[in-house]
Amino acid sequence: MSRFKIYSLIAGVVSFLQNNPCISQSLSAERNYAINAPGVAMVQTVFSATVYVNKVEINEKRFRQLVDSVKRLDTTGNMLSASQKLDIVVKALYRYPFRYFSATTEYLRQQHRIVSEGTGFFITGDGYFITNCHVIDRDSAFIRQKFIQSTFQEVTDANIRSLQRSWAMTLSDEQRNLLYNSYSLIYSQLSSMILFDLKKDIYIIYRADNEINKPFRIKKQAILVIKGRAMPGKDVALLKLEDVKDLPTLQMSGDSVVRIGERILVYGYPEPATSNVFLAAESNSDPTLTSGIVSAIKQSVGGWPVVQMDAIISHGSSGSPVCDEDGHVIGLATFGSLEQNTGTLASGYNFAIPISVIQEYLDSARVQPKQSLSSQLYNEGLAFFYESFYNKALRKFEEVQKLNSNYPRLNYYEALCHDKIDAGEDKESFMQKNFFRIMALILFTGGIYIFYRWQKKKRETFHA
């Protein structure tokens, strides 16, 4: 064995012992989620106002005439059941609402709130946050329409409950719907509505974990830094939380070119998942992950590019980060497509605003996206974890603890590291245990070589 081979063997062993995990350029969906989910948050915009609306009352004289006419249809009292008589009355009210109802000069005063929800993500540890403009900003016509719907629904429900009590009768679903439509028509055409003290508050709701790995949600009021316009405008908004540091962040892609066929992952809070009555409220702390591919690059009516994708999004997904397989944000999920026949969302035909458009607003606000130190250390820990270097991962996670002890799922991964180390599955520990065996083997091999060279030299000297 040559001296060069021995040195090469020793160098190879040392290199093996000092091996660091290989950071894969294409992350698994599981690892992608582990990296990015902590930095995704829900956005909630609350519009509140004092609402004054004309009171609508029933014309008692005409209503009694209606009831009497129904009684005359069944003079014996055996032809129609009470439910059938009620059905006739309700349908008459539905057909001729303006005959039996009228608005008064008396106003009802109510406090109302309308909540709009979406998704977004942190781009700096000190609280800069990206979402869609339409999540946090609505035009006055839309706001008024929502207040009208909300107010009329509440007032109408109160009126129907009052009628049920006065009639001492329970309405069927069909009868309730008929009365509801009657009141809605009256309120929309005869009753006026006045809004006072309209206010808008924007909140970011994000996950944090306590020391026993139990998630809780932190809700903080955000300030608007800069915004575009809702579609068909550049539907981007930049928000900011004050008095925060080392929050989990997502990393923006440095490549503005999006490739058709590229696999993508979308993180968000779609309404079908967040409002599902069979799911526990605390499960809303975690974003939903959907995946797909870039289907096409289209052009908006404003002349700037949009990314078409087949990943599923829904109401509540607006503002969701769209990430590539490296875990980097390449776009902002913004709008879908409607089925022409039904008016429902068409699955698989959704669109995202590309990173190049988002960057325009960041440049205007002079905000530079930067991964927080806690996220950098956490992601390094995950890299070690997924390569089975659990001791090294644990040391990184302990550094994160010092910066942000509430970092989502941090305690979960720390506990997993301890379990893996106790089970003897840590690569670093394995190599340390075998270090002396390997070195002994090297020394033994080297000893044989030295002994062989010594014997060879001795024979050469003897023959000389």
C-alpha positions as CSV (number, residue, x, y, z in Angstrom):
1,M,0.0,0.0,0.0
2,S,1.5,3.4,-1.0
3,R,1.9,6.3,1.4
4,F,-0.4,8.3,-0.9
5,K,-3.2,5.8,-0.4
6,I,-2.9,5.8,3.4
7,Y,-3.1,9.6,3.4
8,S,-6.1,9.5,1.1
9,L,-7.8,7.1,3.4
10,I,-7.2,9.2,6.5
11,A,-8.4,12.3,4.7
12,G,-11.6,10.6,3.6
13,V,-12.4,9.4,7.1
14,V,-11.9,12.9,8.5
15,S,-14.1,14.3,5.8
16,F,-16.8,11.8,6.6
17,L,-16.6,12.6,10.3
18,Q,-17.0,16.3,9.6
19,N,-19.8,15.8,7.1
20,N,-22.6,18.5,7.0
21,P,-26.0,17.8,5.6
22,C,-26.5,18.4,1.9
23,I,-29.0,21.2,1.4
24,S,-31.2,19.9,-1.4
25,Q,-32.3,22.4,-4.0
26,S,-35.7,20.7,-4.4
27,L,-37.4,20.3,-1.0
28,S,-40.0,17.7,-0.2
29,A,-43.5,19.1,0.4
30,E,-43.2,18.1,4.1
31,R,-39.9,20.0,4.5
32,N,-41.2,22.9,2.5
33,Y,-44.2,23.2,4.8
34,A,-42.0,22.9,7.9
35,I,-39.9,25.8,6.7
36,N,-42.7,28.2,5.4
37,A,-45.8,27.5,7.4
38,P,-44.6,29.4,10.5
39,G,-44.3,32.7,8.5
40,V,-47.8,32.5,7.0
41,A,-50.6,34.3,8.8
42,M,-54.3,35.3,8.5
43,V,-55.3,38.8,7.7
44,Q,-58.6,40.2,9.2
45,T,-60.1,43.5,8.2
46,V,-62.9,44.7,10.4
47,F,-65.3,47.4,9.2
48,S,-67.5,48.8,12.0
49,A,-70.2,51.4,12.0
50,T,-73.4,52.7,13.8
51,V,-76.3,51.9,11.5
52,Y,-79.7,53.7,11.5
53,V,-82.5,52.0,9.5
54,N,-86.2,52.8,9.2
55,K,-88.4,50.5,11.2
56,V,-90.9,48.5,9.1
57,E,-94.2,47.5,10.6
58,I,-97.1,45.4,9.5
59,N,-100.5,47.1,8.7
60,E,-102.7,45.6,11.4
61,K,-106.0,46.4,9.8
62,R,-105.1,44.8,6.5
63,F,-103.5,41.9,8.2
64,R,-106.6,41.2,10.3
65,Q,-108.6,41.3,7.1
66,L,-106.3,38.8,5.5
67,V,-106.7,36.4,8.5
68,D,-110.4,36.8,8.5
69,S,-110.6,35.9,4.8
70,V,-108.6,32.7,5.5
71,K,-111.0,31.8,8.3
72,R,-114.0,32.2,5.9
73,L,-112.4,29.6,3.6
74,D,-113.0,27.0,6.3
75,T,-116.2,27.8,8.2
76,T,-116.3,24.3,9.8
77,G,-112.7,24.4,11.0
78,N,-112.1,20.9,9.7
79,M,-111.1,21.6,6.1
80,L,-107.7,23.2,6.7
81,S,-105.1,22.5,9.3
82,A,-103.5,25.4,11.3
83,S,-100.3,24.9,9.3
84,Q,-102.2,25.2,6.0
85,K,-103.9,28.4,7.1
86,L,-100.6,29.9,8.1
87,D,-99.2,28.9,4.7
88,I,-101.9,30.9,3.0
89,V,-101.2,33.9,5.1
90,V,-97.5,33.8,4.6
91,K,-97.8,33.4,0.8
92,A,-100.2,36.4,0.7
93,L,-97.6,38.5,2.6
94,Y,-95.0,37.3,0.1
95,R,-97.0,38.1,-3.0
96,Y,-98.2,41.6,-1.8
97,P,-95.6,42.8,0.6
98,F,-96.3,46.5,0.0
99,R,-100.0,46.0,0.9
100,Y,-99.3,44.6,4.3
101,F,-96.0,46.3,5.3
102,S,-94.8,49.9,5.4
103,A,-91.8,51.9,6.6
104,T,-92.2,54.2,9.6
105,T,-90.4,57.4,10.6
106,E,-88.9,55.6,13.5
107,Y,-85.3,54.6,13.2
108,L,-83.6,51.5,14.6
109,R,-80.0,52.1,15.9
110,Q,-77.6,49.2,15.7
111,Q,-73.8,48.6,15.9
112,H,-72.5,46.4,13.1
113,R,-69.3,44.8,12.1
114,I,-68.3,43.3,8.8
115,V,-65.2,41.0,8.7
116,S,-63.1,40.3,5.6
117,E,-60.4,37.6,5.9
118,G,-57.5,36.5,3.8
119,T,-53.9,35.3,4.0
120,G,-50.4,36.9,3.9
121,F,-46.9,36.3,5.0
122,F,-44.0,38.0,6.8
123,I,-41.0,39.1,4.7
124,T,-38.9,40.6,7.6
125,G,-38.5,39.6,11.2
126,D,-39.6,43.1,12.4
127,G,-43.1,42.7,11.0
128,Y,-43.3,43.7,7.3
129,F,-46.1,41.7,5.7
130,I,-47.4,41.1,2.2
131,T,-51.1,40.4,1.2
132,N,-53.6,41.4,-1.4
133,C,-55.0,44.9,-1.5
134,H,-58.6,43.6,-1.8
135,V,-58.3,41.8,1.5
136,I,-57.7,45.1,3.4
137,D,-59.3,47.7,1.2
138,R,-62.8,47.7,-0.2
139,D,-64.7,50.4,-2.1
140,S,-67.5,52.3,-0.4
141,A,-70.2,50.7,-2.6
142,F,-69.1,47.2,-1.5
143,I,-68.9,48.2,2.2
144,R,-72.4,49.8,2.0
145,Q,-73.8,46.7,0.3
146,K,-72.4,44.4,3.0
147,F,-73.8,46.6,5.8
148,I,-77.2,46.7,4.2
149,Q,-77.2,42.9,3.9
150,S,-76.0,42.4,7.5
151,T,-78.4,45.0,9.0
152,F,-81.4,43.8,7.0
153,Q,-80.8,40.2,7.9
154,E,-80.6,41.0,11.6
155,V,-83.7,43.2,11.6
156,T,-85.6,40.8,9.4
157,D,-84.8,37.8,11.6
158,A,-86.0,39.9,14.6
159,N,-89.2,40.7,12.9
160,I,-89.9,37.1,11.9
161,R,-89.2,35.9,15.5
162,S,-91.7,38.5,16.7
163,L,-94.4,37.3,14.3
164,Q,-93.8,33.7,15.4
165,R,-94.3,34.7,19.0
166,S,-97.5,36.7,18.3
167,W,-98.9,33.9,16.2
168,A,-97.9,31.2,18.7
169,M,-96.9,29.1,15.7
170,T,-93.6,27.7,14.4
171,L,-92.8,28.5,10.8
172,S,-91.5,25.9,8.4
173,D,-88.3,26.6,6.5
174,E,-90.2,27.5,3.3
175,Q,-92.5,29.9,5.2
176,R,-89.5,31.6,6.9
177,N,-87.8,32.0,3.5
178,L,-91.0,33.6,2.0
179,L,-91.2,36.0,4.9
180,Y,-87.5,36.8,4.7
181,N,-87.8,37.6,1.0
182,S,-90.8,39.8,1.8
183,Y,-89.0,41.8,4.4
184,S,-85.9,42.1,2.3
185,L,-87.9,43.6,-0.5
186,I,-89.6,46.1,1.8
187,Y,-86.3,47.1,3.5
188,S,-84.5,47.5,0.2
189,Q,-87.1,49.6,-1.4
190,L,-88.9,51.5,1.4
191,S,-86.4,51.7,4.2
192,S,-83.4,54.0,4.2
193,M,-80.1,53.3,6.0
194,I,-77.6,55.7,7.4
195,L,-74.0,54.9,8.4
196,F,-72.2,56.8,11.1
197,D,-68.6,56.4,12.5
198,L,-67.4,54.0,9.8
199,K,-64.0,52.6,10.9
200,K,-61.6,50.1,9.5
201,D,-59.1,48.1,11.5
202,I,-56.6,45.6,10.1
203,Y,-55.3,42.7,12.1
204,I,-52.7,40.0,11.5
205,I,-53.3,36.8,13.3
206,Y,-50.4,34.4,13.5
207,R,-49.5,31.2,15.3
208,A,-47.2,30.9,18.3
209,D,-46.4,27.9,20.6
210,N,-46.0,27.8,24.3
211,E,-43.4,25.7,26.2
212,I,-45.6,22.5,26.0
213,N,-45.9,22.8,22.2
214,K,-49.5,23.9,22.5
215,P,-50.4,26.5,19.7
216,F,-52.1,29.7,20.4
217,R,-52.9,32.7,18.2
218,I,-51.6,36.2,18.5
219,K,-53.8,39.0,17.1
220,K,-52.1,42.3,16.5
221,Q,-53.3,45.5,14.7
222,A,-51.3,46.3,11.6
223,I,-50.7,49.6,9.8
224,L,-50.9,50.0,6.1
225,V,-47.5,51.0,4.5
226,I,-48.4,51.0,0.8
227,K,-51.1,49.5,-1.5
228,G,-52.0,49.1,-5.1
229,R,-55.6,48.6,-6.2
230,A,-57.9,45.6,-6.2
231,M,-58.0,43.7,-9.5
232,P,-57.9,44.6,-12.3
233,G,-55.3,46.8,-10.6
234,K,-52.0,45.6,-9.1
235,D,-53.6,43.9,-6.1
236,V,-50.8,44.2,-3.6
237,A,-50.6,45.6,-0.1
238,L,-47.7,46.0,2.4
239,L,-48.6,46.0,6.1
240,K,-46.4,46.4,9.2
241,L,-46.6,45.2,12.8
242,E,-45.0,47.4,15.4
243,D,-42.9,46.3,18.4
244,V,-42.1,42.8,17.1
245,K,-38.8,41.1,16.3
246,D,-37.5,37.8,15.0
247,L,-40.8,36.7,13.6
248,P,-40.8,33.7,11.2
249,T,-40.3,34.8,7.6
250,L,-40.6,33.5,4.1
251,Q,-37.8,34.0,1.6
252,M,-38.6,35.8,-1.7
253,S,-37.2,34.2,-4.9
254,G,-34.3,36.0,-6.4
255,D,-35.4,34.8,-9.9
256,S,-38.3,36.7,-11.4
257,V,-38.7,34.2,-14.2
258,V,-41.5,31.7,-13.6
259,R,-41.4,28.5,-15.7
260,I,-44.4,26.8,-17.1
261,G,-44.7,23.3,-15.7
262,E,-42.8,24.2,-12.5
263,R,-44.2,22.6,-9.4
264,I,-45.6,25.1,-6.8
265,L,-47.0,25.0,-3.3
266,V,-49.6,27.5,-1.9
267,Y,-50.1,28.2,1.8
268,G,-53.3,29.8,3.0
269,Y,-56.4,30.0,5.1
270,P,-59.3,29.0,2.7
271,E,-62.7,29.7,4.1
272,P,-64.0,26.1,3.5
273,A,-61.4,24.9,6.0
274,T,-61.4,27.8,8.5
275,S,-65.2,27.9,8.8
276,N,-65.8,24.1,8.8
277,V,-68.1,23.4,11.8
278,F,-66.6,19.9,12.3
279,L,-63.0,21.3,12.9
280,A,-61.7,22.5,16.2
281,A,-61.1,26.3,16.3
282,E,-57.4,25.8,17.3
283,S,-56.8,23.9,14.1
284,N,-57.1,27.2,12.3
285,S,-53.7,28.2,13.6
286,D,-52.0,26.2,10.8
287,P,-52.3,27.2,7.1
288,T,-53.6,24.7,4.5
289,L,-51.1,23.5,1.9
290,T,-52.2,22.9,-1.7
291,S,-50.0,22.1,-4.6
292,G,-50.0,22.1,-8.4
293,I,-48.0,23.4,-11.4
294,V,-47.6,26.7,-13.2
295,S,-50.1,26.2,-16.0
296,A,-49.4,29.3,-18.1
297,I,-48.1,32.9,-18.0
298,K,-50.9,35.2,-18.9
299,Q,-51.2,39.0,-19.2
300,S,-53.7,41.0,-17.2
301,V,-56.0,43.7,-18.7
302,G,-53.6,46.2,-17.2
303,G,-50.7,44.8,-19.3
304,W,-48.7,43.2,-16.6
305,P,-48.1,39.4,-16.2
306,V,-50.0,37.0,-14.0
307,V,-49.2,33.4,-13.2
308,Q,-51.8,30.8,-14.0
309,M,-51.8,27.7,-11.7
310,D,-53.9,24.7,-11.0
311,A,-53.3,24.6,-7.2
312,I,-56.7,24.9,-5.4
313,I,-57.5,28.2,-3.8
314,S,-60.8,29.5,-2.4
315,H,-62.3,32.5,-0.5
316,G,-59.8,33.3,2.2
317,S,-56.8,32.2,0.1
318,S,-56.3,35.7,-1.2
319,G,-52.8,36.8,-0.4
320,S,-51.4,33.3,0.0
321,P,-47.7,32.9,-0.8
322,V,-47.1,30.7,-3.9
323,C,-43.7,29.0,-3.4
324,D,-41.4,27.0,-5.7
325,E,-39.8,23.7,-4.7
326,D,-36.9,25.5,-3.2
327,G,-39.3,27.0,-0.7
328,H,-39.0,30.5,-2.1
329,V,-42.0,32.8,-2.8
330,I,-42.6,33.3,-6.5
331,G,-46.1,34.9,-6.4
332,L,-49.2,36.0,-4.5
333,A,-52.4,34.0,-4.9
334,T,-55.0,36.6,-5.9
335,F,-58.0,35.5,-8.0
336,G,-59.8,32.6,-9.6
337,S,-62.1,31.9,-12.5
338,L,-65.9,31.5,-12.4
339,E,-68.0,28.9,-14.1
340,Q,-70.2,30.7,-16.6
341,N,-73.2,28.4,-16.0
342,T,-73.2,28.3,-12.2
343,G,-71.2,31.4,-11.2
344,T,-69.1,29.2,-8.8
345,L,-65.3,29.1,-8.7
346,A,-63.8,27.0,-11.4
347,S,-61.4,24.5,-9.8
348,G,-57.9,24.5,-11.2
349,Y,-57.9,27.9,-13.0
350,N,-56.4,30.3,-10.5
351,F,-54.0,33.2,-10.8
352,A,-51.1,34.7,-8.8
353,I,-49.4,38.1,-9.0
354,P,-45.7,37.5,-9.8
355,I,-42.8,38.5,-7.5
356,S,-41.8,41.2,-10.0
357,V,-45.0,43.2,-9.4
358,I,-44.7,42.7,-5.6
359,Q,-41.1,44.0,-5.8
360,E,-42.4,47.3,-7.3
361,Y,-44.2,48.1,-4.1
362,L,-41.3,47.0,-1.9
363,D,-39.0,49.3,-3.9
364,S,-41.5,52.2,-3.5
365,A,-41.7,51.7,0.2
366,R,-37.9,51.1,0.4
367,V,-38.4,47.8,2.2
368,Q,-35.8,45.1,1.7
369,P,-37.1,41.5,2.3
370,K,-34.7,39.8,4.7
371,Q,-34.9,36.4,6.4
372,S,-35.0,36.8,10.2
373,L,-32.2,35.3,12.2
374,S,-34.6,33.0,14.0
375,S,-35.9,31.7,10.6
376,Q,-32.3,31.3,9.3
377,L,-31.3,29.2,12.4
378,Y,-34.6,27.3,12.4
379,N,-34.2,26.4,8.7
380,E,-30.6,25.3,9.3
381,G,-31.8,23.2,12.1
382,L,-34.4,21.6,9.8
383,A,-31.7,20.9,7.3
384,F,-29.8,19.0,9.9
385,F,-32.9,17.3,11.2
386,Y,-33.9,15.9,7.8
387,E,-30.4,14.6,7.3
388,S,-30.6,12.8,10.7
389,F,-28.0,15.0,12.4
390,Y,-30.3,15.4,15.4
391,N,-27.7,16.8,17.9
392,K,-26.6,19.5,15.4
393,A,-30.3,20.3,14.7
394,L,-31.0,20.5,18.4
395,R,-28.2,23.0,18.9
396,K,-29.7,25.2,16.2
397,F,-33.2,25.0,17.7
398,E,-31.8,26.0,21.1
399,E,-30.4,29.1,19.5
400,V,-33.9,29.9,18.0
401,Q,-35.3,29.5,21.5
402,K,-33.2,32.4,22.8
403,L,-34.5,34.6,20.0
404,N,-38.1,33.6,19.8
405,S,-39.3,31.1,22.3
406,N,-42.8,31.0,20.7
407,Y,-41.5,30.1,17.3
408,P,-44.2,27.7,15.8
409,R,-43.5,24.0,16.0
410,L,-40.0,24.7,17.5
411,N,-40.7,22.6,20.6
412,Y,-42.2,19.9,18.5
413,Y,-38.9,19.5,16.5
414,E,-36.8,19.7,19.7
415,A,-38.8,16.9,21.3
416,L,-38.4,14.8,18.1
417,C,-34.6,15.4,18.2
418,H,-34.4,14.2,21.8
419,D,-36.4,11.0,20.9
420,K,-34.2,10.3,17.9
421,I,-31.0,10.8,19.9
422,D,-32.3,8.6,22.7
423,A,-33.1,5.9,20.0
424,G,-29.5,6.1,18.8
425,E,-30.5,7.4,15.3
426,D,-28.2,10.4,15.3
427,K,-25.6,10.3,12.6
428,E,-23.1,12.5,14.5
429,S,-23.3,10.2,17.6
430,F,-22.9,7.1,15.4
431,M,-19.8,8.5,13.9
432,Q,-18.4,9.6,17.2
433,K,-18.9,6.1,18.6
434,N,-17.1,4.6,15.6
435,F,-14.3,7.2,15.5
436,F,-11.8,5.2,17.6
437,R,-12.6,2.0,15.8
438,I,-11.9,3.7,12.5
439,M,-8.7,5.3,13.8
440,A,-7.6,2.0,15.2
441,L,-8.1,0.4,11.8
442,I,-6.1,3.2,10.2
443,L,-3.3,2.8,12.8
444,F,-3.3,-1.0,12.4
445,T,-3.1,-0.7,8.6
446,G,-0.4,1.9,8.9
447,G,1.5,-0.3,11.4
448,I,1.4,-3.2,8.9
449,Y,2.7,-0.9,6.2
450,I,5.5,0.4,8.4
451,F,6.4,-3.1,9.5
452,Y,6.4,-4.3,5.8
453,R,8.7,-1.4,4.8
454,W,11.0,-2.1,7.7
455,Q,11.3,-5.8,6.9
456,K,11.9,-5.0,3.2
457,K,14.6,-2.5,4.1
458,K,16.2,-5.1,6.5
459,R,16.3,-7.7,3.7
460,E,17.8,-5.2,1.3
461,T,20.5,-4.3,3.8
462,F,21.3,-8.0,4.5
463,H,21.7,-8.9,0.8
464,A,23.9,-5.9,0.3
